């Protein structure tokens, strides 16, 4: 799970950098395809993380 958290943080940082560049160039985030693709990557990793957390919380029978 630690690897997933590191990867999520790395991809989230990349998304923040892309977003900042886009805003500095006065390009709306919704119009920037690269930002949208990175956002989807972060979303996918977040779903994986949440599923792993949910699996860890399930009671052992």
Residue pairs with C-beta under 8 A, 6 or more apart in sequence:
1 49
1 52
1 56
4 45
4 48
4 49
4 52
5 49
7 45
8 42
8 45
8 46
8 49
11 38
11 41
11 42
11 45
12 42
14 38
15 35
15 38
15 39
15 41
15 42
18 32
18 34
18 35
18 38
19 29
19 35
22 28
22 29
22 32
22 34
22 35
23 29
29 35
29 36
30 36
